Amino acid sequence: MSAFEGLLREALLDSALLCLPLLAIATVVGTAVAIAQAATQVQEQTLSLLPKLLAVGLAAAIFGPFGMQLCAQLFEHVLQRIPELVSG
């Protein structure tokens, strides 16, 4: 595997690790709100957006340091592999 392919694979895995927790939380909260709306027969669209927005914002604040550390590690790996990328 070339250096570029290795870095591309690492970047894709890191982006998945950054996005999946937020998407999972948004899905769980959205499902819970949809069930509550169906049970109460309140079909207000803005009511479903606010809980998801708050949950994703809180999750981003909690997982933020982990994400920044992951991005910093990827950046260090890219800088270390620049000679391999340039030489081909």
Secondary structure, DSSP 8 states (H G I E B T S, - for coil): --HHHHHHHHHHHHHHHHHHHHHHHHHHHHHHHHHHHHHHT---HHHHHHHHHHHHHHHHHHHHHHHHHHHHHHHHHHHHTHHHHHH-
